[in-house]
Amino acid sequence: MGTKSGSKSIQKKRDIEEDYSLNDLLLRGRVSQEAIEKELPSGDKVVEFRLIVSREKQSGVDTLGIGAWSSKSRRTALTLKADEWIQVSGSIHRRFWSAPTGLASRWQVEAVEITRI
């Protein structure tokens, strides 16, 4: 009987354990080229563009894929011009789709808000 109550106690502790994860980001950089609107097989629409950000304390840059999914962020993304400085707030997501070679995936920043700076 001591074993059952012990395992219940451990499970209860797991059930009430806090989740400290956070998927919230803020990026500032330059737009690499004009955004492209896509309609997915599901009927969903997304506007995609790439953001060039400098590496801190290192030379070089990274170019990140940004996806604007909400109607407001899609409208804003479609007005962006190459080399324009912007700020993007959002989160990172892994996208999956069926490719001719099988299941494919990539990481994408989902833009919740896009602001010119």
C-alpha positions in Angstrom: 0.0 0.0 0.0 2.9 2.4 0.7 4.0 2.0 -2.9 0.6 3.0 -4.4 0.4 6.2 -2.3 4.0 7.0 -3.1 3.4 6.8 -6.9 0.2 8.8 -6.5 2.2 11.5 -4.7 4.8 11.6 -7.5 2.1 11.8 -10.2 0.4 14.6 -8.3 3.6 16.5 -8.1 4.1 16.1 -11.9 0.6 17.3 -12.6 1.0 20.6 -10.6 4.6 21.3 -11.8 5.1 24.7 -13.4 5.9 25.1 -17.1 8.6 27.8 -17.4 9.0 27.5 -21.2 8.8 30.6 -23.3 8.5 31.0 -27.0 8.5 34.7 -27.5 11.0 36.6 -29.6 11.9 40.1 -30.8 14.0 40.6 -34.0 15.3 43.7 -35.7 16.9 43.5 -39.1 16.6 44.3 -42.8 14.2 42.8 -45.2 16.2 40.8 -47.8 13.6 41.1 -50.6 9.9 41.7 -51.1 7.5 39.3 -49.5 5.6 36.6 -51.3 2.0 35.5 -50.6 1.3 31.8 -50.8 -2.0 29.9 -50.6 -1.4 26.4 -49.0 -3.3 23.3 -50.0 -5.3 23.7 -46.8 -6.6 27.0 -48.1 -4.7 29.0 -45.5 -2.7 32.0 -46.7 0.8 33.0 -45.5 3.1 35.8 -46.6 6.7 34.9 -46.4 9.9 37.0 -46.4 13.4 36.8 -45.1 15.0 39.0 -42.4 18.7 39.7 -42.3 20.0 40.0 -38.7 23.6 40.7 -37.5 25.2 38.3 -35.1 26.1 39.8 -31.8 29.8 39.6 -30.8 30.6 37.8 -34.1 31.1 38.9 -37.6 28.4 37.8 -40.1 24.7 37.8 -40.4 21.9 35.2 -40.3 18.9 35.2 -42.7 15.7 34.0 -41.1 12.5 32.9 -42.7 9.5 34.9 -41.4 5.9 33.8 -41.9 3.0 36.3 -41.5 -0.2 34.3 -40.9 -2.8 36.8 -39.5 -4.6 39.1 -41.9 -3.0 42.1 -40.3 0.6 40.8 -40.4 0.1 39.6 -44.0 -1.1 43.1 -45.1 1.9 44.7 -43.4 4.4 42.2 -44.8 3.2 42.7 -48.4 4.1 46.4 -48.1 7.7 45.8 -47.1 10.6 46.7 -49.4 14.1 45.2 -49.7 16.7 46.7 -47.3 13.9 48.2 -45.1 14.7 48.1 -41.4 11.9 46.4 -39.4 11.2 44.9 -36.0 9.3 41.6 -35.8 7.7 40.1 -32.6 6.4 36.6 -32.6 7.5 33.1 -31.9 9.3 30.2 -33.6 7.5 27.2 -35.0 8.5 24.1 -36.9 6.4 23.6 -40.0 5.7 20.2 -41.6 4.4 19.3 -45.0 4.4 16.5 -47.5 7.1 16.7 -50.1 7.7 14.5 -53.1 10.5 12.7 -51.1 8.3 12.3 -47.9 7.7 14.4 -44.8 9.6 17.7 -44.8 10.0 20.4 -42.2 11.7 23.7 -41.4 11.8 26.3 -38.7 10.0 29.5 -39.2 9.5 32.7 -37.2 5.7 33.4 -37.0 5.3 37.2 -37.1 2.6 38.5 -34.7 3.6 42.1 -35.2 5.7 43.8 -37.8 6.9 47.4 -37.3 9.1 49.7 -39.4 12.0 51.3 -37.5 
